[in-house]
């Protein structure tokens, strides 16, 4: 029978707690990204460009600082968001 090591049990609890926090943060990032895309679909480019994208980028940067996502992942997400906005501006013009 395996021993129940106290430090290992603590690490399991910490891992569960961190996983719950990570899920919340990642879901928030997805939500803010969707808000930007939906605004672009409704042709609210000015709103998406100013407020929504800044909020989304802020959430992404905060996730990096907390160690939830890797910095390259954040850079990729921000780049894709900006690419969508720039494409929408090009189509509008």
PDB file of N, CA, C and O in Angstrom, chain B, residues numbered from 101:
ATOM      1  N   UNK B 101       0.841  -1.174   0.000  1.00  0.00           N
ATOM      2  CA  UNK B 101       0.000   0.000   0.000  1.00  0.00           C
ATOM      3  C   UNK B 101       0.893   1.247   0.000  1.00  0.00           C
ATOM      4  O   UNK B 101       1.914   1.297   0.687  1.00  0.00           O
ATOM      5  N   UNK B 102       0.488   2.246  -0.782  1.00  0.00           N
ATOM      6  CA  UNK B 102       1.278   3.461  -0.905  1.00  0.00           C
ATOM      7  C   UNK B 102       1.089   4.345   0.322  1.00  0.00           C
ATOM      8  O   UNK B 102       0.013   4.396   0.919  1.00  0.00           O
ATOM      9  N   UNK B 103       2.178   5.044   0.682  1.00  0.00           N
ATOM     10  CA  UNK B 103       2.097   5.982   1.803  1.00  0.00           C
ATOM     11  C   UNK B 103       1.407   7.258   1.347  1.00  0.00           C
ATOM     12  O   UNK B 103       1.473   7.638   0.178  1.00  0.00           O
ATOM     13  N   UNK B 104       0.755   7.901   2.282  1.00  0.00           N
ATOM     14  CA  UNK B 104       0.140   9.205   1.997  1.00  0.00           C
ATOM     15  C   UNK B 104       1.095  10.268   2.508  1.00  0.00           C
ATOM     16  O   UNK B 104       1.153  10.557   3.703  1.00  0.00           O
ATOM     17  N   UNK B 105       1.834  10.836   1.583  1.00  0.00           N
ATOM     18  CA  UNK B 105       2.836  11.826   1.959  1.00  0.00           C
ATOM     19  C   UNK B 105       2.159  13.190   2.069  1.00  0.00           C
ATOM     20  O   UNK B 105       1.470  13.640   1.154  1.00  0.00           O
ATOM     21  N   UNK B 106       2.372  13.825   3.204  1.00  0.00           N
ATOM     22  CA  UNK B 106       1.691  15.079   3.510  1.00  0.00           C
ATOM     23  C   UNK B 106       2.015  16.171   2.493  1.00  0.00           C
ATOM     24  O   UNK B 106       1.116  16.884   2.049  1.00  0.00           O
ATOM     25  N   UNK B 107       3.279  16.309   2.122  1.00  0.00           N
ATOM     26  CA  UNK B 107       3.668  17.363   1.181  1.00  0.00           C
ATOM     27  C   UNK B 107       3.060  17.119  -0.201  1.00  0.00           C
ATOM     28  O   UNK B 107       2.700  18.066  -0.900  1.00  0.00           O
ATOM     29  N   UNK B 108       2.948  15.853  -0.590  1.00  0.00           N
ATOM     30  CA  UNK B 108       2.346  15.528  -1.890  1.00  0.00           C
ATOM     31  C   UNK B 108       0.858  15.868  -1.885  1.00  0.00           C
ATOM     32  O   UNK B 108       0.322  16.353  -2.882  1.00  0.00           O
ATOM     33  N   UNK B 109       0.201  15.614  -0.770  1.00  0.00           N
ATOM     34  CA  UNK B 109      -1.226  15.929  -0.670  1.00  0.00           C
ATOM     35  C   UNK B 109      -1.434  17.438  -0.733  1.00  0.00           C
ATOM     36  O   UNK B 109      -2.399  17.908  -1.335  1.00  0.00           O
ATOM     37  N   UNK B 110      -0.528  18.200  -0.110  1.00  0.00           N
ATOM     38  CA  UNK B 110      -0.611  19.658  -0.168  1.00  0.00           C
ATOM     39  C   UNK B 110      -0.430  20.146  -1.605  1.00  0.00           C
ATOM     40  O   UNK B 110      -1.142  21.045  -2.054  1.00  0.00           O
ATOM     41  N   UNK B 111       0.524  19.550  -2.322  1.00  0.00           N
ATOM     42  CA  UNK B 111       0.780  19.961  -3.703  1.00  0.00           C
ATOM     43  C   UNK B 111      -0.442  19.686  -4.575  1.00  0.00           C
ATOM     44  O   UNK B 111      -0.733  20.463  -5.485  1.00  0.00           O
ATOM     45  N   UNK B 112      -1.155  18.604  -4.316  1.00  0.00           N
ATOM     46  CA  UNK B 112      -2.375  18.302  -5.067  1.00  0.00           C
ATOM     47  C   UNK B 112      -3.415  19.383  -4.825  1.00  0.00           C
ATOM     48  O   UNK B 112      -4.082  19.821  -5.763  1.00  0.00           O
ATOM     49  N   UNK B 113      -3.561  19.816  -3.591  1.00  0.00           N
ATOM     50  CA  UNK B 113      -4.519  20.879  -3.266  1.00  0.00           C
ATOM     51  C   UNK B 113      -4.139  22.190  -3.949  1.00  0.00           C
ATOM     52  O   UNK B 113      -5.000  22.890  -4.482  1.00  0.00           O
ATOM     53  N   UNK B 114      -2.853  22.518  -3.931  1.00  0.00           N
ATOM     54  CA  UNK B 114      -2.382  23.740  -4.577  1.00  0.00           C
ATOM     55  C   UNK B 114      -2.626  23.669  -6.084  1.00  0.00           C
ATOM     56  O   UNK B 114      -3.046  24.647  -6.702  1.00  0.00           O
ATOM     57  N   UNK B 115      -2.360  22.503  -6.663  1.00  0.00           N
ATOM     58  CA  UNK B 115      -2.561  22.334  -8.104  1.00  0.00           C
ATOM     59  C   UNK B 115      -4.031  22.512  -8.469  1.00  0.00           C
ATOM     60  O   UNK B 115      -4.347  23.112  -9.496  1.00  0.00           O
ATOM     61  N   UNK B 116      -4.923  22.000  -7.641  1.00  0.00           N
ATOM     62  CA  UNK B 116      -6.363  22.168  -7.891  1.00  0.00           C
ATOM     63  C   UNK B 116      -6.760  23.634  -7.829  1.00  0.00           C
ATOM     64  O   UNK B 116      -7.513  24.125  -8.670  1.00  0.00           O
ATOM     65  N   UNK B 117      -6.243  24.325  -6.821  1.00  0.00           N
ATOM     66  CA  UNK B 117      -6.550  25.742  -6.648  1.00  0.00           C
ATOM     67  C   UNK B 117      -6.040  26.550  -7.849  1.00  0.00           C
ATOM     68  O   UNK B 117      -6.753  27.402  -8.379  1.00  0.00           O
ATOM     69  N   UNK B 118      -4.824  26.278  -8.263  1.00  0.00           N
ATOM     70  CA  UNK B 118      -4.248  26.988  -9.405  1.00  0.00           C
ATOM     71  C   UNK B 118      -5.019  26.689 -10.684  1.00  0.00           C
ATOM     72  O   UNK B 118      -5.226  27.575 -11.514  1.00  0.00           O
ATOM     73  N   UNK B 119      -5.438  25.449 -10.839  1.00  0.00           N
ATOM     74  CA  UNK B 119      -6.179  25.071 -12.042  1.00  0.00           C
ATOM     75  C   UNK B 119      -7.511  25.807 -12.111  1.00  0.00           C
ATOM     76  O   UNK B 119      -7.926  26.242 -13.185  1.00  0.00           O
ATOM     77  N   UNK B 120      -8.180  25.946 -10.977  1.00  0.00           N
ATOM     78  CA  UNK B 120      -9.446  26.682 -10.952  1.00  0.00           C
ATOM     79  C   UNK B 120      -9.233  28.143 -11.332  1.00  0.00           C
ATOM     80  O   UNK B 120     -10.025  28.710 -12.085  1.00  0.00           O
ATOM     81  N   UNK B 121      -8.169  28.756 -10.817  1.00  0.00           N
ATOM     82  CA  UNK B 121      -7.866  30.138 -11.160  1.00  0.00           C
ATOM     83  C   UNK B 121      -7.539  30.258 -12.646  1.00  0.00           C
ATOM     84  O   UNK B 121      -7.992  31.188 -13.313  1.00  0.00           O
ATOM     85  N   UNK B 122      -6.758  29.321 -13.157  1.00  0.00           N
ATOM     86  CA  UNK B 122      -6.363  29.366 -14.565  1.00  0.00           C
ATOM     87  C   UNK B 122      -7.564  29.248 -15.490  1.00  0.00           C
ATOM     88  O   UNK B 122      -7.621  29.917 -16.521  1.00  0.00           O
ATOM     89  N   UNK B 123      -8.513  28.411 -15.135  1.00  0.00           N
ATOM     90  CA  UNK B 123      -9.717  28.241 -15.951  1.00  0.00           C
ATOM     91  C   UNK B 123     -10.491  29.558 -16.010  1.00  0.00           C
ATOM     92  O   UNK B 123     -10.964  29.957 -17.074  1.00  0.00           O
ATOM     93  N   UNK B 124     -10.617  30.227 -14.872  1.00  0.00           N
ATOM     94  CA  UNK B 124     -11.333  31.501 -14.823  1.00  0.00           C
ATOM     95  C   UNK B 124     -10.650  32.530 -15.713  1.00  0.00           C
ATOM     96  O   UNK B 124     -11.307  33.227 -16.485  1.00  0.00           O
ATOM     97  N   UNK B 125      -9.336  32.621 -15.602  1.00  0.00           N
ATOM     98  CA  UNK B 125      -8.591  33.625 -16.367  1.00  0.00           C
ATOM     99  C   UNK B 125      -8.675  33.333 -17.864  1.00  0.00           C
ATOM    100  O   UNK B 125      -8.892  34.243 -18.664  1.00  0.00           O
ATOM    101  N   UNK B 126      -8.505  32.077 -18.240  1.00  0.00           N
ATOM    102  CA  UNK B 126      -8.553  31.713 -19.663  1.00  0.00           C
ATOM    103  C   UNK B 126      -9.945  31.953 -20.247  1.00  0.00           C
ATOM    104  O   UNK B 126     -10.073  32.392 -21.390  1.00  0.00           O
ATOM    105  N   UNK B 127     -10.977  31.668 -19.471  1.00  0.00           N
ATOM    106  CA  UNK B 127     -12.338  31.905 -19.925  1.00  0.00           C
ATOM    107  C   UNK B 127     -12.583  33.398 -20.115  1.00  0.00           C
ATOM    108  O   UNK B 127     -13.248  33.809 -21.066  1.00  0.00           O
ATOM    109  N   UNK B 128     -12.046  34.198 -19.212  1.00  0.00           N
ATOM    110  CA  UNK B 128     -12.183  35.650 -19.323  1.00  0.00           C
ATOM    111  C   UNK B 128     -11.528  36.159 -20.604  1.00  0.00           C
ATOM    112  O   UNK B 128     -12.084  37.009 -21.298  1.00  0.00           O
ATOM    113  N   UNK B 129     -10.351  35.638 -20.909  1.00  0.00           N
ATOM    114  CA  UNK B 129      -9.662  36.037 -22.138  1.00  0.00           C
ATOM    115  C   UNK B 129     -10.519  35.702 -23.352  1.00  0.00           C
ATOM    116  O   UNK B 129     -10.662  36.519 -24.263  1.00  0.00           O
ATOM    117  N   UNK B 130     -11.080  34.515 -23.363  1.00  0.00           N
ATOM    118  CA  UNK B 130     -11.929  34.105 -24.493  1.00  0.00           C
ATOM    119  C   UNK B 130     -13.148  35.008 -24.619  1.00  0.00           C
ATOM    120  O   UNK B 130     -13.538  35.381 -25.725  1.00  0.00           O
ATOM    121  N   UNK B 131     -13.747  35.359 -23.488  1.00  0.00           N
ATOM    122  CA  UNK B 131     -14.932  36.210 -23.495  1.00  0.00           C
ATOM    123  C   UNK B 131     -14.614  37.577 -24.088  1.00  0.00           C
ATOM    124  O   UNK B 131     -15.347  38.070 -24.946  1.00  0.00           O
ATOM    125  N   UNK B 132     -13.530  38.185 -23.636  1.00  0.00           N
ATOM    126  CA  UNK B 132     -13.167  39.509 -24.135  1.00  0.00           C
ATOM    127  C   UNK B 132     -12.781  39.468 -25.614  1.00  0.00           C
ATOM    128  O   UNK B 132     -13.053  40.410 -26.359  1.00  0.00           O
ATOM    129  N   UNK B 133     -12.149  38.376 -26.030  1.00  0.00           N
ATOM    130  CA  UNK B 133     -11.806  38.224 -27.447  1.00  0.00           C
ATOM    131  C   UNK B 133     -13.074  38.112 -28.285  1.00  0.00           C
ATOM    132  O   UNK B 133     -13.168  38.704 -29.360  1.00  0.00           O
ATOM    133  N   UNK B 134     -14.041  37.355 -27.795  1.00  0.00           N
ATOM    134  CA  UNK B 134     -15.310  37.208 -28.518  1.00  0.00           C
ATOM    135  C   UNK B 134     -16.046  38.536 -28.623  1.00  0.00           C
ATOM    136  O   UNK B 134     -16.679  38.817 -29.640  1.00  0.00           O
ATOM    137  N   UNK B 135     -15.967  39.358 -27.572  1.00  0.00           N
ATOM    138  CA  UNK B 135     -16.626  40.665 -27.609  1.00  0.00           C
ATOM    139  C   UNK B 135     -16.054  41.522 -28.736  1.00  0.00           C
ATOM    140  O   UNK B 135     -16.797  42.224 -29.422  1.00  0.00           O
ATOM    141  N   UNK B 136     -14.746  41.466 -28.925  1.00  0.00           N
ATOM    142  CA  UNK B 136     -14.116  42.229 -30.006  1.00  0.00           C
ATOM    143  C   UNK B 136     -14.605  41.721 -31.362  1.00  0.00           C
ATOM    144  O   UNK B 136     -14.972  42.513 -32.231  1.00  0.00           O
ATOM    145  N   UNK B 137     -14.609  40.410 -31.537  1.00  0.00           N
ATOM    146  CA  UNK B 137     -15.022  39.820 -32.812  1.00  0.00           C
ATOM    147  C   UNK B 137     -16.486  40.129 -33.104  1.00  0.00           C
ATOM    148  O   UNK B 137     -16.839  40.442 -34.241  1.00  0.00           O
ATOM    149  N   UNK B 138     -17.343  40.044 -32.082  1.00  0.00           N
ATOM    150  CA  UNK B 138     -18.763  40.352 -32.267  1.00  0.00           C
ATOM    151  C   UNK B 138     -18.967  41.813 -32.645  1.00  0.00           C
ATOM    152  O   UNK B 138     -19.810  42.126 -33.486  1.00  0.00           O
ATOM    153  N   UNK B 139     -18.206  42.700 -32.034  1.00  0.00           N
ATOM    154  CA  UNK B 139     -18.313  44.122 -32.379  1.00  0.00           C
ATOM    155  C   UNK B 139     -17.894  44.344 -33.829  1.00  0.00           C
ATOM    156  O   UNK B 139     -18.499  45.148 -34.538  1.00  0.00           O
ATOM    157  N   UNK B 140     -16.870  43.639 -34.263  1.00  0.00           N
ATOM    158  CA  UNK B 140     -16.437  43.763 -35.662  1.00  0.00           C
ATOM    159  C   UNK B 140     -17.509  43.227 -36.602  1.00  0.00           C
ATOM    160  O   UNK B 140     -17.733  43.791 -37.674  1.00  0.00           O
ATOM    161  N   UNK B 141     -18.172  42.142 -36.209  1.00  0.00           N
ATOM    162  CA  UNK B 141     -19.236  41.579 -37.037  1.00  0.00           C
ATOM    163  C   UNK B 141     -20.430  42.525 -37.143  1.00  0.00           C
ATOM    164  O   UNK B 141     -21.142  42.523 -38.147  1.00  0.00           O
ATOM    165  N   UNK B 142     -20.649  43.342 -36.093  1.00  0.00           N
ATOM    166  CA  UNK B 142     -21.744  44.315 -36.110  1.00  0.00           C
ATOM    167  C   UNK B 142     -21.307  45.648 -36.721  1.00  0.00           C
ATOM    168  O   UNK B 142     -22.061  46.621 -36.700  1.00  0.00           O
ATOM    169  N   UNK B 143     -20.099  45.689 -37.260  1.00  0.00           N
ATOM    170  CA  UNK B 143     -19.528  46.892 -37.872  1.00  0.00           C
ATOM    171  C   UNK B 143     -19.353  48.035 -36.872  1.00  0.00           C
ATOM    172  O   UNK B 143     -19.418  49.206 -37.248  1.00  0.00           O
ATOM    173  N   UNK B 144     -19.135  47.702 -35.618  1.00  0.00           N
ATOM    174  CA  UNK B 144     -18.821  48.703 -34.602  1.00  0.00           C
ATOM    175  C   UNK B 144     -17.304  48.766 -34.454  1.00  0.00           C
ATOM    176  O   UNK B 144     -16.752  48.467 -33.395  1.00  0.00           O
ATOM    177  N   UNK B 145     -16.654  49.157 -35.529  1.00  0.00           N
ATOM    178  CA  UNK B 145     -15.194  49.092 -35.584  1.00  0.00           C
ATOM    179  C   UNK B 145     -14.561  50.072 -34.599  1.00  0.00           C
ATOM    180  O   UNK B 145     -13.562  49.747 -33.957  1.00  0.00           O
ATOM    181  N   UNK B 146     -15.135  51.269 -34.478  1.00  0.00           N
ATOM    182  CA  UNK B 146     -14.553  52.261 -33.569  1.00  0.00           C
ATOM    183  C   UNK B 146     -14.586  51.778 -32.130  1.00  0.00           C
ATOM    184  O   UNK B 146     -13.605  51.913 -31.398  1.00  0.00           O
ATOM    185  N   UNK B 147     -15.722  51.212 -31.726  1.00  0.00           N
ATOM    186  CA  UNK B 147     -15.860  50.685 -30.357  1.00  0.00           C
ATOM    187  C   UNK B 147     -14.892  49.528 -30.140  1.00  0.00           C
ATOM    188  O   UNK B 147     -14.234  49.448 -29.103  1.00  0.00           O
ATOM    189  N   UNK B 148     -14.808  48.635 -31.118  1.00  0.00           N
ATOM    190  CA  UNK B 148     -13.915  47.486 -30.996  1.00  0.00           C
ATOM    191  C   UNK B 148     -12.469  47.937 -30.941  1.00  0.00           C
ATOM    192  O   UNK B 148     -11.660  47.400 -30.183  1.00  0.00           O
ATOM    193  N   UNK B 149     -12.157  48.934 -31.755  1.00  0.00           N
ATOM    194  CA  UNK B 149     -10.773  49.387 -31.837  1.00  0.00           C
ATOM    195  C   UNK B 149     -10.334  50.080 -30.553  1.00  0.00           C
ATOM    196  O   UNK B 149      -9.199  49.900 -30.111  1.00  0.00           O
ATOM    197  N   UNK B 150     -11.199  50.853 -29.961  1.00  0.00           N
ATOM    198  CA  UNK B 150     -10.800  51.655 -28.805  1.00  0.00           C
ATOM    199  C   UNK B 150     -10.937  50.907 -27.482  1.00  0.00           C
ATOM    200  O   UNK B 150      -9.938  50.595 -26.833  1.00  0.00           O
ATOM    201  N   UNK B 151     -12.155  50.626 -27.092  1.00  0.00           N
ATOM    202  CA  UNK B 151     -12.386  50.089 -25.756  1.00  0.00           C
ATOM    203  C   UNK B 151     -12.153  48.592 -25.660  1.00  0.00           C
ATOM    204  O   UNK B 151     -11.370  48.125 -24.833  1.00  0.00           O
ATOM    205  N   UNK B 152     -12.839  47.845 -26.513  1.00  0.00           N
ATOM    206  CA  UNK B 152     -12.870  46.397 -26.349  1.00  0.00           C
ATOM    207  C   UNK B 152     -11.505  45.758 -26.522  1.00  0.00           C
ATOM    208  O   UNK B 152     -11.120  44.880 -25.749  1.00  0.00           O
ATOM    209  N   UNK B 153     -10.775  46.196 -27.535  1.00  0.00           N
ATOM    210  CA  UNK B 153      -9.471  45.564 -27.768  1.00  0.00           C
ATOM    211  C   UNK B 153      -8.489  45.917 -26.648  1.00  0.00           C
ATOM    212  O   UNK B 153      -7.640  45.099 -26.292  1.00  0.00           O
ATOM    213  N   UNK B 154      -8.595  47.107 -26.100  1.00  0.00           N
ATOM    214  CA  UNK B 154      -7.722  47.469 -24.979  1.00  0.00           C
ATOM    215  C   UNK B 154      -8.029  46.616 -23.753  1.00  0.00           C
ATOM    216  O   UNK B 154      -7.120  46.199 -23.035  1.00  0.00           O
ATOM    217  N   UNK B 155      -9.315  46.360 -23.518  1.00  0.00           N
ATOM    218  CA  UNK B 155      -9.697  45.485 -22.408  1.00  0.00           C
ATOM    219  C   UNK B 155      -9.164  44.074 -22.613  1.00  0.00           C
ATOM    220  O   UNK B 155      -8.631  43.459 -21.689  1.00  0.00           O
ATOM    221  N   UNK B 156      -9.314  43.567 -23.834  1.00  0.00           N
ATOM    222  CA  UNK B 156      -8.863  42.206 -24.133  1.00  0.00           C
ATOM    223  C   UNK B 156      -7.350  42.090 -23.971  1.00  0.00           C
ATOM    224  O   UNK B 156      -6.854  41.130 -23.381  1.00  0.00           O
ATOM    225  N   UNK B 157      -6.628  43.061 -24.491  1.00  0.00           N
ATOM    226  CA  UNK B 157      -5.168  43.031 -24.382  1.00  0.00           C
ATOM    227  C   UNK B 157      -4.732  43.141 -22.927  1.00  0.00           C
ATOM    228  O   UNK B 157      -3.763  42.505 -22.512  1.00  0.00           O
ATOM    229  N   UNK B 158      -5.440  43.938 -22.168  1.00  0.00           N
ATOM    230  CA  UNK B 158      -5.141  44.072 -20.743  1.00  0.00           C
ATOM    231  C   UNK B 158      -5.307  42.735 -20.025  1.00  0.00           C
ATOM    232  O   UNK B 158      -4.461  42.348 -19.220  1.00  0.00           O
ATOM    233  N   UNK B 159      -6.402  42.033 -20.320  1.00  0.00           N
ATOM    234  CA  UNK B 159      -6.652  40.728 -19.692  1.00  0.00           C
ATOM    235  C   UNK B 159      -5.579  39.718 -20.093  1.00  0.00           C
ATOM    236  O   UNK B 159      -5.132  38.920 -19.268  1.00  0.00           O
ATOM    237  N   UNK B 160      -5.169  39.754 -21.356  1.00  0.00           N
ATOM    238  CA  UNK B 160      -4.135  38.831 -21.833  1.00  0.00           C
ATOM    239  C   UNK B 160      -2.811  39.111 -21.120  1.00  0.00           C
ATOM    240  O   UNK B 160      -2.133  38.188 -20.671  1.00  0.00           O
ATOM    241  N   UNK B 161      -2.451  40.393 -21.020  1.00  0.00           N
ATOM    242  CA  UNK B 161      -1.193  40.750 -20.357  1.00  0.00           C
ATOM    243  C   UNK B 161      -1.208  40.373 -18.877  1.00  0.00           C
ATOM    244  O   UNK B 161      -0.194  39.948 -18.322  1.00  0.00           O
ATOM    245  N   UNK B 162      -2.356  40.532 -18.255  1.00  0.00           N
ATOM    246  CA  UNK B 162      -2.467  40.178 -16.838  1.00  0.00           C
ATOM    247  C   UNK B 162      -2.306  38.669 -16.648  1.00  0.00           C
ATOM    248  O   UNK B 162      -1.703  38.222 -15.672  1.00  0.00           O
ATOM    249  N   UNK B 163      -2.847  37.892 -17.581  1.00  0.00           N
ATOM    250  CA  UNK B 163      -2.705  36.435 -17.507  1.00  0.00           C
ATOM    251  C   UNK B 163      -1.238  36.026 -17.620  1.00  0.00           C
ATOM    252  O   UNK B 163      -0.796  35.084 -16.961  1.00  0.00           O
ATOM    253  N   UNK B 164      -0.492  36.738 -18.456  1.00  0.00           N
ATOM    254  CA  UNK B 164       0.943  36.445 -18.589  1.00  0.00           C
ATOM    255  C   UNK B 164       1.657  36.762 -17.290  1.00  0.00           C
ATOM    256  O   UNK B 164       2.498  35.988 -16.833  1.00  0.00           O
ATOM    257  N   UNK B 165       1.323  37.902 -16.691  1.00  0.00           N
ATOM    258  CA  UNK B 165       2.007  38.300 -15.461  1.00  0.00           C
ATOM    259  C   UNK B 165       1.714  37.344 -14.313  1.00  0.00           C
ATOM    260  O   UNK B 165       2.541  37.180 -13.416  1.00  0.00           O
ATOM    261  N   UNK B 166       0.547  36.713 -14.334  1.00  0.00           N
ATOM    262  CA  UNK B 166       0.181  35.743 -13.296  1.00  0.00           C
ATOM    263  C   UNK B 166       0.694  34.344 -13.608  1.00  0.00           C
ATOM    264  O   UNK B 166       0.569  33.439 -12.783  1.00  0.00           O
ATOM    265  N   UNK B 167       1.274  34.159 -14.801  1.00  0.00           N
ATOM    266  CA  UNK B 167       1.815  32.856 -15.164  1.00  0.00           C
ATOM    267  C   UNK B 167       0.774  31.883 -15.673  1.00  0.00           C
ATOM    268  O   UNK B 167       1.016  30.676 -15.700  1.00  0.00           O
ATOM    269  N   UNK B 168      -0.383  32.388 -16.078  1.00  0.00           N
ATOM    270  CA  UNK B 168      -1.448  31.509 -16.556  1.00  0.00           C
ATOM    271  C   UNK B 168      -1.179  31.067 -17.991  1.00  0.00           C
ATOM    272  O   UNK B 168      -1.376  29.902 -18.336  1.00  0.00           O
ATOM    273  N   UNK B 169      -0.724  32.008 -18.829  1.00  0.00           N
ATOM    274  CA  UNK B 169      -0.377  31.654 -20.206  1.00  0.00           C
ATOM    275  C   UNK B 169       1.050  32.117 -20.497  1.00  0.00           C
ATOM    276  O   UNK B 169       1.582  32.997 -19.821  1.00  0.00           O
ATOM    277  N   UNK B 170       1.648  31.517 -21.499  1.00  0.00           N
ATOM    278  CA  UNK B 170       3.014  31.852 -21.893  1.00  0.00           C
ATOM    279  C   UNK B 170       3.026  33.170 -22.657  1.00  0.00           C
ATOM    280  O   UNK B 170       2.041  33.533 -23.301  1.00  0.00           O
ATOM    281  N   UNK B 171       4.134  33.876 -22.583  1.00  0.00           N
ATOM    282  CA  UNK B 171       4.209  35.191 -23.227  1.00  0.00           C
ATOM    283  C   UNK B 171       4.069  35.094 -24.736  1.00  0.00           C
ATOM    284  O   UNK B 171       3.521  36.004 -25.358  1.00  0.00           O
ATOM    285  N   UNK B 172       4.550  34.017 -25.342  1.00  0.00           N
ATOM    286  CA  UNK B 172       4.406  33.867 -26.793  1.00  0.00           C
ATOM    287  C   UNK B 172       2.951  33.610 -27.181  1.00  0.00           C
ATOM    288  O   UNK B 172       2.491  34.068 -28.228  1.00  0.00           O
ATOM    289  N   UNK B 173       2.237  32.882 -26.342  1.00  0.00           N
ATOM    290  CA  UNK B 173       0.813  32.656 -26.567  1.00  0.00           C
ATOM    291  C   UNK B 173       0.074  33.983 -26.516  1.00  0.00           C
ATOM    292  O   UNK B 173      -0.798  34.252 -27.343  1.00  0.00           O
ATOM    293  N   UNK B 174       0.426  34.804 -25.545  1.00  0.00           N
ATOM    294  CA  UNK B 174      -0.207  36.122 -25.413  1.00  0.00           C
ATOM    295  C   UNK B 174       0.086  36.974 -26.643  1.00  0.00           C
ATOM    296  O   UNK B 174      -0.805  37.639 -27.171  1.00  0.00           O
ATOM    297  N   UNK B 175       1.322  36.950 -27.091  1.00  0.00           N
ATOM    298  CA  UNK B 175       1.700  37.740 -28.268  1.00  0.00           C
ATOM    299  C   UNK B 175       0.902  37.281 -29.488  1.00  0.00           C
ATOM    300  O   UNK B 175       0.461  38.103 -30.290  1.00  0.00           O
ATOM    301  N   UNK B 176       0.721  35.981 -29.625  1.00  0.00           N
ATOM    302  CA  UNK B 176      -0.040  35.434 -30.749  1.00  0.00           C
ATOM    303  C   UNK B 176      -1.501  35.867 -30.679  1.00  0.00           C
ATOM    304  O   UNK B 176      -2.084  36.262 -31.688  1.00  0.00           O
ATOM    305  N   UNK B 177      -2.087  35.793 -29.496  1.00  0.00           N
ATOM    306  CA  UNK B 177      -3.492  36.189 -29.340  1.00  0.00           C
ATOM    307  C   UNK B 177      -3.683  37.671 -29.652  1.00  0.00           C
ATOM    308  O   UNK B 177      -4.629  38.049 -30.344  1.00  0.00           O
ATOM    309  N   UNK B 178      -2.779  38.509 -29.136  1.00  0.00           N
ATOM    310  CA  UNK B 178      -2.879  39.948 -29.384  1.00  0.00           C
ATOM    311  C   UNK B 178      -2.678  40.260 -30.863  1.00  0.00           C
ATOM    312  O   UNK B 178      -3.355  41.124 -31.421  1.00  0.00           O
ATOM    313  N   UNK B 179      -1.754  39.558 -31.487  1.00  0.00           N
ATOM    314  CA  UNK B 179      -1.486  39.773 -32.903  1.00  0.00           C
ATOM    315  C   UNK B 179      -2.705  39.415 -33.745  1.00  0.00           C
ATOM    316  O   UNK B 179      -3.051  40.138 -34.679  1.00  0.00           O
ATOM    317  N   UNK B 180      -3.344  38.322 -33.424  1.00  0.00           N
ATOM    318  CA  UNK B 180      -4.532  37.902 -34.177  1.00  0.00           C
ATOM    319  C   UNK B 180      -5.679  38.882 -34.005  1.00  0.00           C
ATOM    320  O   UNK B 180      -6.416  39.166 -34.949  1.00  0.00           O
ATOM    321  N   UNK B 181      -5.822  39.399 -32.785  1.00  0.00           N
ATOM    322  CA  UNK B 181      -6.868  40.402 -32.542  1.00  0.00           C
ATOM    323  C   UNK B 181      -6.627  41.656 -33.377  1.00  0.00           C
ATOM    324  O   UNK B 181      -7.536  42.167 -34.031  1.00  0.00           O
ATOM    325  N   UNK B 182      -5.401  42.138 -33.344  1.00  0.00           N
ATOM    326  CA  UNK B 182      -5.078  43.354 -34.085  1.00  0.00           C
ATOM    327  C   UNK B 182      -5.200  43.138 -35.588  1.00  0.00           C
ATOM    328  O   UNK B 182      -5.587  44.043 -36.327  1.00  0.00           O
ATOM    329  N   UNK B 183      -4.869  41.944 -36.022  1.00  0.00           N
ATOM    330  CA  UNK B 183      -4.987  41.629 -37.448  1.00  0.00           C
ATOM    331  C   UNK B 183      -6.450  41.702 -37.885  1.00  0.00           C
ATOM    332  O   UNK B 183      -6.755  42.214 -38.962  1.00  0.00           O
ATOM    333  N   UNK B 184      -7.351  41.191 -37.049  1.00  0.00           N
ATOM    334  CA  UNK B 184      -8.783  41.258 -37.365  1.00  0.00           C
ATOM    335  C   UNK B 184      -9.258  42.708 -37.436  1.00  0.00           C
ATOM    336  O   UNK B 184     -10.012  43.075 -38.337  1.00  0.00           O
ATOM    337  N   UNK B 185      -8.819  43.520 -36.494  1.00  0.00           N
ATOM    338  CA  UNK B 185      -9.224  44.925 -36.496  1.00  0.00           C
ATOM    339  C   UNK B 185      -8.672  45.639 -37.715  1.00  0.00           C
ATOM    340  O   UNK B 185      -9.390  46.404 -38.360  1.00  0.00           O
ATOM    341  N   UNK B 186      -7.416  45.404 -38.039  1.00  0.00           N
ATOM    342  CA  UNK B 186      -6.815  46.055 -39.196  1.00  0.00           C
ATOM    343  C   UNK B 186      -7.499  45.628 -40.499  1.00  0.00           C
ATOM    344  O   UNK B 186      -7.677  46.441 -41.407  1.00  0.00           O
ATOM    345  N   UNK B 187      -7.878  44.354 -40.585  1.00  0.00           N
ATOM    346  CA  UNK B 187      -8.605  43.882 -41.761  1.00  0.00           C
ATOM    347  C   UNK B 187      -9.962  44.574 -41.870  1.00  0.00           C
ATOM    348  O   UNK B 187     -10.391  44.949 -42.961  1.00  0.00           O
ATOM    349  N   UNK B 188     -10.627  44.738 -40.739  1.00  0.00           N
ATOM    350  CA  UNK B 188     -11.936  45.395 -40.738  1.00  0.00           C
ATOM    351  C   UNK B 188     -11.786  46.858 -41.147  1.00  0.00           C
ATOM    352  O   UNK B 188     -12.631  47.388 -41.869  1.00  0.00           O
ATOM    353  N   UNK B 189     -10.725  47.511 -40.696  1.00  0.00           N
ATOM    354  CA  UNK B 189     -10.489  48.910 -41.086  1.00  0.00           C
ATOM    355  C   UNK B 189     -10.190  49.033 -42.563  1.00  0.00           C
ATOM    356  O   UNK B 189     -10.607  49.996 -43.208  1.00  0.00           O
ATOM    357  N   UNK B 190      -9.467  48.065 -43.105  1.00  0.00           N
ATOM    358  CA  UNK B 190      -9.126  48.071 -44.522  1.00  0.00           C
ATOM    359  C   UNK B 190     -10.374  47.888 -45.377  1.00  0.00           C
ATOM    360  O   UNK B 190     -10.541  48.552 -46.400  1.00  0.00           O
ATOM    361  N   UNK B 191     -11.246  46.980 -44.947  1.00  0.00           N
ATOM    362  CA  UNK B 191     -12.488  46.714 -45.684  1.00  0.00           C
ATOM    363  C   UNK B 191     -13.392  47.941 -45.619  1.00  0.00           C
ATOM    364  O   UNK B 191     -14.041  48.291 -46.604  1.00  0.00           O
ATOM    365  N   UNK B 192     -13.433  48.600 -44.451  1.00  0.00           N
ATOM    366  CA  UNK B 192     -14.281  49.773 -44.260  1.00  0.00           C
ATOM    367  C   UNK B 192     -13.837  50.946 -45.151  1.00  0.00           C
ATOM    368  O   UNK B 192     -14.665  51.683 -45.686  1.00  0.00           O
ATOM    369  N   UNK B 193     -12.529  51.099 -45.294  1.00  0.00           N
ATOM    370  CA  UNK B 193     -11.991  52.234 -46.059  1.00  0.00           C
ATOM    371  C   UNK B 193     -12.151  52.091 -47.546  1.00  0.00           C
ATOM    372  O   UNK B 193     -11.742  52.975 -48.299  1.00  0.00           O
TER     373      UNK B 193
END
